[in-house]
Amino acid sequence: MRRTDLESISRRQVIASGIAAGVAAALPGSAAWAAAANAKPILRTIPSSGEKIPVVGIGTNAFDVTAPEDIATRKQVLQNLPLLGGSIVDTAQAYGKSEEVIGQLVAELGNRDKLFLSTKTPLGGDVSNTQAVIDTSFKRLRTDRIDLYEIHNFFATDTLLPVLREYQQAKKVRYIGATTSFENQYAPLLELMRKQKLDFIAVNYAIDARNSAKEILPLAIDKGIAVLINMPLGGRRGSFMPKLAGKPLPAFAAEIGATTWAQLLLKYNLSTPGVTAVIPGTTIMDYLTDNLAAGRGDLPDAALRKRIEAHWDTLGI
């Protein structure tokens, strides 16, 4: 069961206990994570630079909160993400106050240098003052450097992408890219990937939504573009995780060390050629430990991927 009553773990405790293994020992009811922590986090290379990043990060669409108890749980996630071997924090101007919440909490925690901050341009409004539009994220995130800045769902691409390149040249932005989570935008995404030099794209892909693997992921391999996967567990438009409650995990999950549905399906996602990292929405520590466990140990081979797909198709979800 997921729990929300985890006590915060200090950096000193972690160092004394041995980083991830020490964190695992401090987590209540964390046998699954403790087993996963024996394996090193899987890292993948960003083709345009050679930099390696952990394959499981966090999505923060649900960081738009104000209640003290909600702020506290998200602070625990941001504190312990790097201590457990992760780094990617993906957000967007369109996610309400999420950028501001992240900026405040990271400033309080003092762990900005441990995080890979990714954000996106607006989804509407006046973007004629392009510098002010882009600088909004810097102010909200309280940082002078953003690791990845992407065009969100193709809004004002022609206006904003050239300015993002200027910020990249000035070393204020390390990587640039574009995102979509809509199949009707796959064609313009493919066109942009062919015509523009991009470091990253972000696209939806999951066991129940596999179409981006037909053309987008193969093209990303050909073009040397890193890929973040949004909504790998169904996401904001309909997480399928509640529908799996009570359904037994298939026995073959043990072949790759998956002890939960989330781990099995994230491992499936990560085994897909072209995928660099997944960014499932993560708001509490139980989600964080469960998801990060998927980024350690073995991943499915092609034969097991087909078994996972066949099993999923029998569930009627």
C-alpha positions as CSV (number, residue, x, y, z in Angstrom):
1,M,0.0,0.0,0.0
2,R,1.1,3.6,-0.7
3,R,1.7,5.6,2.5
4,T,1.9,9.3,3.0
5,D,3.3,9.4,6.5
6,L,7.0,9.2,5.7
7,E,9.2,11.2,7.9
8,S,11.7,13.5,6.2
9,I,15.2,12.1,5.8
10,S,18.1,14.4,6.3
11,R,21.2,14.5,4.0
12,R,23.3,13.6,7.1
13,Q,21.3,10.5,7.8
14,V,21.6,9.4,4.2
15,I,25.4,9.9,4.0
16,A,25.8,8.0,7.3
17,S,23.7,5.1,6.1
18,G,25.1,4.8,2.5
19,I,23.0,7.0,0.2
20,A,20.1,5.0,-1.4
21,A,20.6,2.0,0.9
22,G,20.4,4.3,3.9
23,V,17.3,5.9,2.6
24,A,15.7,2.5,2.0
25,A,16.4,1.5,5.5
26,A,14.6,4.6,6.8
27,L,11.5,4.1,4.7
28,P,8.6,2.5,6.6
29,G,7.3,-0.7,4.9
30,S,9.8,-0.4,2.1
31,A,10.9,-4.0,1.4
32,A,10.3,-3.6,-2.3
33,W,12.5,-0.4,-2.5
34,A,15.1,-2.0,-0.2
35,A,15.5,-4.8,-2.7
36,A,15.6,-2.4,-5.7
37,A,18.2,-0.2,-4.0
38,N,20.8,-3.0,-4.2
39,A,21.0,-2.3,-8.0
40,K,22.4,1.0,-9.3
41,P,20.1,3.5,-11.0
42,I,19.9,3.0,-14.7
43,L,21.4,6.0,-16.6
44,R,20.9,6.9,-20.2
45,T,22.8,9.3,-22.4
46,I,21.5,12.5,-23.9
47,P,22.7,12.2,-27.5
48,S,23.5,15.8,-28.1
49,S,25.9,16.1,-25.2
50,G,26.9,12.7,-23.9
51,E,25.6,13.6,-20.4
52,K,23.9,10.7,-18.5
53,I,20.7,11.1,-16.6
54,P,18.6,8.7,-14.4
55,V,15.8,7.1,-16.4
56,V,13.0,7.9,-13.9
57,G,12.1,11.4,-12.9
58,I,8.9,13.2,-11.7
59,G,6.1,15.0,-13.4
60,T,4.7,17.9,-11.4
61,N,1.4,18.8,-13.0
62,A,-0.1,18.3,-9.5
63,F,2.3,20.5,-7.6
64,D,-0.2,23.4,-8.0
65,V,-1.1,23.3,-4.3
66,T,-1.4,25.6,-1.3
67,A,-2.4,23.5,1.7
68,P,0.4,23.0,4.1
69,E,0.0,19.2,4.2
70,D,0.3,19.1,0.4
71,I,3.3,21.4,0.3
72,A,4.9,19.1,2.9
73,T,4.5,16.0,0.9
74,R,5.9,17.6,-2.3
75,K,8.8,18.9,-0.3
76,Q,9.6,15.4,0.8
77,V,9.6,14.2,-2.8
78,L,11.9,17.0,-4.0
79,Q,14.2,16.4,-1.0
80,N,14.5,12.7,-1.5
81,L,14.5,12.4,-5.3
82,P,18.2,13.0,-5.6
83,L,19.0,11.1,-2.5
84,L,17.3,8.0,-4.0
85,G,19.2,8.4,-7.3
86,G,16.9,10.5,-9.4
87,S,17.2,14.0,-10.7
88,I,14.6,15.0,-13.4
89,V,11.9,17.4,-12.2
90,D,9.5,18.2,-15.1
91,T,7.1,21.1,-14.9
92,A,5.5,23.8,-17.0
93,Q,4.2,27.4,-17.0
94,A,0.8,25.8,-17.7
95,Y,0.8,23.8,-14.5
96,G,-0.7,26.6,-12.4
97,K,1.6,27.5,-9.5
98,S,3.7,24.3,-9.9
99,E,6.8,26.3,-11.0
100,E,6.5,28.6,-8.0
101,V,6.0,25.8,-5.6
102,I,9.1,24.0,-6.9
103,G,11.1,27.2,-6.9
104,Q,10.2,27.9,-3.2
105,L,10.8,24.3,-2.0
106,V,14.1,23.8,-3.9
107,A,15.3,27.1,-2.5
108,E,14.4,26.0,1.0
109,L,16.1,22.6,0.5
110,G,19.2,24.0,-1.2
111,N,19.5,21.1,-3.6
112,R,19.2,22.9,-6.9
113,D,22.5,21.5,-8.1
114,K,21.2,17.9,-7.6
115,L,18.2,18.4,-9.9
116,F,17.7,18.4,-13.6
117,L,15.0,21.1,-14.0
118,S,12.8,20.9,-17.0
119,T,10.0,23.3,-17.9
120,K,7.9,24.4,-20.9
121,T,6.7,27.6,-22.6
122,P,3.1,28.8,-22.1
123,L,0.1,27.3,-23.7
124,G,-1.6,30.6,-24.5
125,G,-1.6,34.3,-24.0
126,D,0.4,37.1,-25.5
127,V,4.0,36.0,-26.3
128,S,5.1,39.1,-28.2
129,N,7.6,40.0,-25.4
130,T,9.4,36.7,-25.8
131,Q,12.1,37.4,-23.3
132,A,9.7,38.2,-20.6
133,V,7.7,35.1,-21.4
134,I,10.7,32.8,-21.0
135,D,12.1,34.7,-18.0
136,T,8.9,34.0,-16.2
137,S,10.0,30.4,-15.6
138,F,13.4,31.6,-14.3
139,K,11.7,33.8,-11.8
140,R,9.2,31.2,-10.6
141,L,11.8,28.5,-10.3
142,R,14.2,30.9,-8.6
143,T,17.1,29.8,-10.7
144,D,19.5,31.4,-13.2
145,R,19.9,28.1,-15.2
146,I,17.2,25.8,-16.6
147,D,18.4,22.4,-17.7
148,L,15.7,21.8,-20.3
149,Y,13.2,24.3,-21.8
150,E,10.7,23.0,-24.3
151,I,8.0,24.3,-26.5
152,H,4.7,23.1,-25.0
153,N,2.3,21.5,-27.4
154,F,3.5,23.7,-30.3
155,F,2.0,27.0,-29.1
156,A,3.9,29.9,-30.7
157,T,6.7,27.6,-31.8
158,D,8.0,29.9,-34.5
159,T,8.1,32.8,-32.1
160,L,9.6,31.1,-29.0
161,L,12.0,28.5,-30.4
162,P,14.5,31.0,-31.8
163,V,14.6,32.8,-28.5
164,L,15.2,29.6,-26.6
165,R,18.2,29.0,-28.9
166,E,19.5,32.4,-27.9
167,Y,19.2,31.4,-24.2
168,Q,20.9,28.2,-24.9
169,Q,23.8,30.0,-26.6
170,A,24.0,32.3,-23.6
171,K,24.2,29.1,-21.4
172,K,21.1,30.1,-19.5
173,V,19.3,27.0,-20.9
174,R,21.3,23.8,-21.4
175,Y,18.9,21.8,-23.6
176,I,15.9,22.7,-25.8
177,G,13.1,20.7,-27.3
178,A,9.3,20.4,-27.9
179,T,6.5,18.4,-26.4
180,T,3.1,16.9,-27.1
181,S,0.7,14.5,-25.4
182,F,-1.8,14.5,-28.3
183,E,-1.8,12.2,-31.2
184,N,-3.2,14.8,-33.5
185,Q,0.1,16.7,-33.0
186,Y,2.3,13.8,-33.9
187,A,2.6,15.0,-37.5
188,P,3.9,18.5,-36.6
189,L,6.2,16.9,-34.1
190,L,7.7,14.7,-36.7
191,E,8.1,17.6,-39.0
192,L,9.8,19.7,-36.3
193,M,12.2,16.8,-35.5
194,R,13.2,16.5,-39.2
195,K,13.7,20.3,-39.7
196,Q,15.1,21.6,-36.4
197,K,18.0,20.6,-34.2
198,L,16.4,19.5,-30.9
199,D,18.1,18.0,-27.8
200,F,14.9,16.6,-26.4
201,I,11.3,15.8,-27.2
202,A,8.6,14.8,-24.7
203,V,5.7,12.6,-25.9
204,N,3.0,10.4,-24.4
205,Y,3.6,6.7,-24.4
206,A,2.2,3.9,-22.2
207,I,1.1,0.3,-22.3
208,D,-2.4,1.5,-23.4
209,A,-1.1,4.2,-25.8
210,R,1.7,2.8,-27.9
211,N,1.3,4.8,-31.2
212,S,4.3,7.1,-30.6
213,A,6.5,4.1,-30.9
214,K,5.6,3.7,-34.6
215,E,7.3,6.8,-36.0
216,I,8.3,9.3,-33.3
217,L,10.6,7.1,-31.2
218,P,12.4,5.6,-34.2
219,L,12.9,9.1,-35.7
220,A,14.3,10.3,-32.3
221,I,16.9,7.5,-32.5
222,D,17.8,8.5,-36.1
223,K,18.1,12.2,-35.2
224,G,19.9,11.7,-31.9
225,I,17.1,13.3,-29.8
226,A,16.6,12.4,-26.2
227,V,13.0,11.4,-25.3
228,L,11.1,12.1,-22.1
229,I,7.8,10.1,-21.8
230,N,4.9,11.9,-20.3
231,M,1.9,10.2,-18.8
232,P,3.6,6.7,-18.8
233,L,0.9,5.5,-16.3
234,G,-2.1,7.1,-18.0
235,G,-1.6,10.6,-16.5
236,R,-4.0,13.4,-16.0
237,R,-6.4,12.4,-18.7
238,G,-7.1,9.0,-17.0
239,S,-4.6,7.1,-14.9
240,F,-5.1,3.4,-15.3
241,M,-3.5,2.6,-12.0
242,P,-6.8,2.6,-10.0
243,K,-8.2,0.1,-12.5
244,L,-5.4,-2.3,-11.7
245,A,-6.3,-2.3,-8.0
246,G,-7.0,-5.9,-6.9
247,K,-5.7,-7.4,-10.1
248,P,-2.8,-9.9,-9.5
249,L,0.6,-9.0,-10.8
250,P,1.6,-11.6,-13.5
251,A,4.2,-14.1,-12.4
252,F,6.6,-13.0,-15.1
253,A,7.0,-9.6,-13.4
254,A,9.5,-11.4,-11.0
255,E,11.8,-12.0,-14.0
256,I,12.7,-8.3,-14.0
257,G,12.3,-7.7,-10.3
258,A,9.0,-5.8,-10.6
259,T,6.9,-6.1,-7.4
260,T,4.1,-3.7,-8.3
261,W,2.1,-2.8,-11.4
262,A,3.7,0.6,-11.5
263,Q,7.2,-0.9,-11.6
264,L,6.2,-3.4,-14.3
265,L,4.6,-0.9,-16.6
266,L,7.4,1.7,-16.1
267,K,10.0,-1.0,-16.9
268,Y,8.0,-1.9,-20.0
269,N,8.0,1.8,-21.0
270,L,11.8,2.1,-20.3
271,S,12.5,-1.0,-22.4
272,T,11.1,0.6,-25.5
273,P,13.8,1.6,-28.0
274,G,14.2,5.4,-28.1
275,V,13.0,6.1,-24.6
276,T,15.5,8.1,-22.5
277,A,13.4,8.6,-19.3
278,V,9.9,8.6,-17.9
279,I,8.3,11.4,-15.9
280,P,5.3,9.9,-14.0
281,G,3.3,12.3,-11.9
282,T,4.7,12.0,-8.4
283,T,3.3,13.8,-5.3
284,I,4.1,11.6,-2.3
285,M,7.0,9.5,-1.2
286,D,5.3,6.2,-1.7
287,Y,4.8,7.0,-5.4
288,L,8.5,8.2,-5.6
289,T,10.0,5.0,-4.1
290,D,7.7,2.8,-6.2
291,N,8.5,4.6,-9.4
292,L,12.2,5.0,-8.9
293,A,12.5,1.2,-8.2
294,A,11.5,0.7,-11.8
295,G,14.7,2.5,-12.8
296,R,16.9,-0.1,-11.3
297,G,17.7,-3.7,-12.1
298,D,16.6,-5.5,-15.2
299,L,14.3,-4.3,-18.0
300,P,12.2,-6.5,-20.3
301,D,13.7,-7.9,-23.5
302,A,11.7,-8.0,-26.7
303,A,10.0,-11.4,-25.8
304,L,8.9,-10.2,-22.4
305,R,7.6,-7.0,-23.8
306,K,5.3,-9.0,-26.0
307,R,4.1,-11.0,-23.0
308,I,3.4,-7.8,-21.1
309,E,1.4,-6.4,-24.0
310,A,-0.5,-9.7,-24.5
311,H,-1.3,-9.8,-20.7
312,W,-2.4,-6.2,-20.7
313,D,-4.7,-6.8,-23.7
314,T,-6.5,-9.5,-21.7
315,L,-7.3,-7.2,-18.8
316,G,-10.0,-5.2,-20.6
317,I,-8.8,-1.9,-19.2
